[in-house]
Amino acid sequence: MRNIHLSVVLTDLITFTEAVLRGPQLQTRMPPRNFTELAAEIQRRHAQPGMPSSHAAVVMITALDGFFADQDDSWLMLAGCTLPLLRREAWAALTSEREARGQERIGEYR
């Protein structure tokens, strides 16, 4: 997942979370491989100094990890409450990435 924009990683997490929230009874006790990879990528990015905010993503990973470990729907309440914050982080990351690309293009024409 390296060299993928943060907004893409966060959007993937949003998509995964929405699927879990829509059908929790369809989930197994073991988290799917794509969730494990996604969680590792978010933790890696969150640990990097100077990275855009990913606090909601870390909370979401914790909530989903708790759900997969315990199969307790209480974790899904945390996931549901965190989803709007995660969407806001993804939007902020996308906006920041677009602005950075715009600055790069401006510099090319000088």
ChimeraX commands (.cxc) that place a marker at each C-alpha (Angstrom):
marker #1 position 0.00,0.00,0.00 radius 0.5
marker #1 position 2.99,2.30,-0.01 radius 0.5
marker #1 position 2.95,5.43,-2.17 radius 0.5
marker #1 position -0.83,5.59,-2.05 radius 0.5
marker #1 position -2.34,8.87,-0.94 radius 0.5
marker #1 position -3.70,9.01,2.60 radius 0.5
marker #1 position -7.15,9.94,1.25 radius 0.5
marker #1 position -7.29,6.63,-0.66 radius 0.5
marker #1 position -6.31,4.62,2.42 radius 0.5
marker #1 position -8.94,6.41,4.52 radius 0.5
marker #1 position -11.59,5.93,1.82 radius 0.5
marker #1 position -10.79,2.21,1.73 radius 0.5
marker #1 position -11.25,2.10,5.51 radius 0.5
marker #1 position -14.60,3.92,5.19 radius 0.5
marker #1 position -15.79,1.44,2.56 radius 0.5
marker #1 position -14.71,-1.52,4.70 radius 0.5
marker #1 position -16.35,-0.08,7.82 radius 0.5
marker #1 position -19.64,0.56,6.03 radius 0.5
marker #1 position -19.70,-3.08,4.89 radius 0.5
marker #1 position -19.12,-4.30,8.45 radius 0.5
marker #1 position -21.80,-1.99,9.86 radius 0.5
marker #1 position -24.33,-3.13,7.23 radius 0.5
marker #1 position -23.75,-6.83,7.83 radius 0.5
marker #1 position -21.98,-7.59,11.10 radius 0.5
marker #1 position -23.46,-11.08,11.19 radius 0.5
marker #1 position -21.57,-11.86,7.96 radius 0.5
marker #1 position -18.18,-11.19,9.57 radius 0.5
marker #1 position -15.96,-13.94,10.91 radius 0.5
marker #1 position -13.98,-13.87,14.15 radius 0.5
marker #1 position -10.76,-13.39,12.19 radius 0.5
marker #1 position -10.41,-10.05,10.44 radius 0.5
marker #1 position -10.02,-10.34,6.68 radius 0.5
marker #1 position -6.53,-9.98,5.24 radius 0.5
marker #1 position -7.39,-6.65,3.59 radius 0.5
marker #1 position -8.37,-5.24,7.00 radius 0.5
marker #1 position -5.11,-6.40,8.55 radius 0.5
marker #1 position -3.11,-4.75,5.75 radius 0.5
marker #1 position -5.20,-1.59,5.96 radius 0.5
marker #1 position -4.74,-1.41,9.74 radius 0.5
marker #1 position -0.98,-1.83,9.42 radius 0.5
marker #1 position -0.79,0.93,6.80 radius 0.5
marker #1 position -2.82,3.34,8.93 radius 0.5
marker #1 position -0.71,2.62,12.03 radius 0.5
marker #1 position 2.46,3.15,9.97 radius 0.5
marker #1 position 1.26,6.48,8.60 radius 0.5
marker #1 position -0.05,7.63,11.99 radius 0.5
marker #1 position 3.39,7.02,13.53 radius 0.5
marker #1 position 5.15,9.21,10.97 radius 0.5
marker #1 position 5.87,12.73,12.18 radius 0.5
marker #1 position 4.32,15.47,10.10 radius 0.5
marker #1 position 1.61,13.26,8.59 radius 0.5
marker #1 position -1.90,14.70,8.29 radius 0.5
marker #1 position -4.27,13.79,11.09 radius 0.5
marker #1 position -5.35,10.16,11.22 radius 0.5
marker #1 position -6.70,9.98,14.76 radius 0.5
marker #1 position -10.18,8.89,13.69 radius 0.5
marker #1 position -8.64,6.17,11.51 radius 0.5
marker #1 position -6.74,4.80,14.51 radius 0.5
marker #1 position -9.92,4.84,16.61 radius 0.5
marker #1 position -11.78,3.05,13.80 radius 0.5
marker #1 position -9.10,0.38,13.53 radius 0.5
marker #1 position -9.34,-0.12,17.29 radius 0.5
marker #1 position -13.14,-0.41,17.15 radius 0.5
marker #1 position -13.11,-2.90,14.27 radius 0.5
marker #1 position -10.29,-4.90,15.82 radius 0.5
marker #1 position -12.29,-5.09,19.07 radius 0.5
marker #1 position -15.35,-6.26,17.14 radius 0.5
marker #1 position -13.42,-8.99,15.34 radius 0.5
marker #1 position -11.79,-10.13,18.59 radius 0.5
marker #1 position -14.90,-10.13,20.80 radius 0.5
marker #1 position -17.79,-10.36,18.29 radius 0.5
marker #1 position -19.44,-7.82,20.58 radius 0.5
marker #1 position -21.74,-5.36,18.84 radius 0.5
marker #1 position -20.80,-2.68,21.36 radius 0.5
marker #1 position -17.65,-2.08,19.31 radius 0.5
marker #1 position -19.85,-1.26,16.34 radius 0.5
marker #1 position -21.34,1.66,18.27 radius 0.5
marker #1 position -17.85,3.15,18.48 radius 0.5
marker #1 position -17.31,2.46,14.78 radius 0.5
marker #1 position -20.59,4.15,13.88 radius 0.5
marker #1 position -19.79,7.20,15.97 radius 0.5
marker #1 position -16.30,7.45,14.49 radius 0.5
marker #1 position -17.42,7.20,10.87 radius 0.5
marker #1 position -18.31,10.92,10.45 radius 0.5
marker #1 position -14.92,11.91,11.90 radius 0.5
marker #1 position -13.19,9.49,9.56 radius 0.5
marker #1 position -15.05,10.94,6.57 radius 0.5
marker #1 position -13.92,14.42,7.62 radius 0.5
marker #1 position -10.29,13.24,7.86 radius 0.5
marker #1 position -10.52,11.65,4.41 radius 0.5
marker #1 position -11.96,14.86,2.94 radius 0.5
marker #1 position -9.24,16.98,4.57 radius 0.5
marker #1 position -6.55,14.62,3.24 radius 0.5
marker #1 position -8.03,14.74,-0.27 radius 0.5
marker #1 position -8.20,18.54,-0.19 radius 0.5
marker #1 position -4.63,18.76,1.03 radius 0.5
marker #1 position -3.42,16.35,-1.66 radius 0.5
marker #1 position -5.21,18.34,-4.38 radius 0.5
marker #1 position -3.69,21.58,-3.14 radius 0.5
marker #1 position -0.23,19.99,-3.12 radius 0.5
marker #1 position -0.69,18.77,-6.70 radius 0.5
marker #1 position -1.85,22.25,-7.68 radius 0.5
marker #1 position 1.27,23.79,-6.14 radius 0.5
marker #1 position 3.44,21.27,-8.00 radius 0.5
marker #1 position 1.78,22.19,-11.30 radius 0.5
marker #1 position 2.19,25.90,-10.64 radius 0.5
marker #1 position 5.89,25.36,-10.00 radius 0.5
marker #1 position 6.25,23.50,-13.33 radius 0.5
marker #1 position 5.14,26.54,-15.33 radius 0.5
marker #1 position 7.54,29.02,-13.75 radius 0.5
marker link #1:1,2 radius 0.2
marker link #1:2,3 radius 0.2
marker link #1:3,4 radius 0.2
marker link #1:4,5 radius 0.2
marker link #1:5,6 radius 0.2
marker link #1:6,7 radius 0.2
marker link #1:7,8 radius 0.2
marker link #1:8,9 radius 0.2
marker link #1:9,10 radius 0.2
marker link #1:10,11 radius 0.2
marker link #1:11,12 radius 0.2
marker link #1:12,13 radius 0.2
marker link #1:13,14 radius 0.2
marker link #1:14,15 radius 0.2
marker link #1:15,16 radius 0.2
marker link #1:16,17 radius 0.2
marker link #1:17,18 radius 0.2
marker link #1:18,19 radius 0.2
marker link #1:19,20 radius 0.2
marker link #1:20,21 radius 0.2
marker link #1:21,22 radius 0.2
marker link #1:22,23 radius 0.2
marker link #1:23,24 radius 0.2
marker link #1:24,25 radius 0.2
marker link #1:25,26 radius 0.2
marker link #1:26,27 radius 0.2
marker link #1:27,28 radius 0.2
marker link #1:28,29 radius 0.2
marker link #1:29,30 radius 0.2
marker link #1:30,31 radius 0.2
marker link #1:31,32 radius 0.2
marker link #1:32,33 radius 0.2
marker link #1:33,34 radius 0.2
marker link #1:34,35 radius 0.2
marker link #1:35,36 radius 0.2
marker link #1:36,37 radius 0.2
marker link #1:37,38 radius 0.2
marker link #1:38,39 radius 0.2
marker link #1:39,40 radius 0.2
marker link #1:40,41 radius 0.2
marker link #1:41,42 radius 0.2
marker link #1:42,43 radius 0.2
marker link #1:43,44 radius 0.2
marker link #1:44,45 radius 0.2
marker link #1:45,46 radius 0.2
marker link #1:46,47 radius 0.2
marker link #1:47,48 radius 0.2
marker link #1:48,49 radius 0.2
marker link #1:49,50 radius 0.2
marker link #1:50,51 radius 0.2
marker link #1:51,52 radius 0.2
marker link #1:52,53 radius 0.2
marker link #1:53,54 radius 0.2
marker link #1:54,55 radius 0.2
marker link #1:55,56 radius 0.2
marker link #1:56,57 radius 0.2
marker link #1:57,58 radius 0.2
marker link #1:58,59 radius 0.2
marker link #1:59,60 radius 0.2
marker link #1:60,61 radius 0.2
marker link #1:61,62 radius 0.2
marker link #1:62,63 radius 0.2
marker link #1:63,64 radius 0.2
marker link #1:64,65 radius 0.2
marker link #1:65,66 radius 0.2
marker link #1:66,67 radius 0.2
marker link #1:67,68 radius 0.2
marker link #1:68,69 radius 0.2
marker link #1:69,70 radius 0.2
marker link #1:70,71 radius 0.2
marker link #1:71,72 radius 0.2
marker link #1:72,73 radius 0.2
marker link #1:73,74 radius 0.2
marker link #1:74,75 radius 0.2
marker link #1:75,76 radius 0.2
marker link #1:76,77 radius 0.2
marker link #1:77,78 radius 0.2
marker link #1:78,79 radius 0.2
marker link #1:79,80 radius 0.2
marker link #1:80,81 radius 0.2
marker link #1:81,82 radius 0.2
marker link #1:82,83 radius 0.2
marker link #1:83,84 radius 0.2
marker link #1:84,85 radius 0.2
marker link #1:85,86 radius 0.2
marker link #1:86,87 radius 0.2
marker link #1:87,88 radius 0.2
marker link #1:88,89 radius 0.2
marker link #1:89,90 radius 0.2
marker link #1:90,91 radius 0.2
marker link #1:91,92 radius 0.2
marker link #1:92,93 radius 0.2
marker link #1:93,94 radius 0.2
marker link #1:94,95 radius 0.2
marker link #1:95,96 radius 0.2
marker link #1:96,97 radius 0.2
marker link #1:97,98 radius 0.2
marker link #1:98,99 radius 0.2
marker link #1:99,100 radius 0.2
marker link #1:100,101 radius 0.2
marker link #1:101,102 radius 0.2
marker link #1:102,103 radius 0.2
marker link #1:103,104 radius 0.2
marker link #1:104,105 radius 0.2
marker link #1:105,106 radius 0.2
marker link #1:106,107 radius 0.2
marker link #1:107,108 radius 0.2
marker link #1:108,109 radius 0.2
marker link #1:109,110 radius 0.2
view
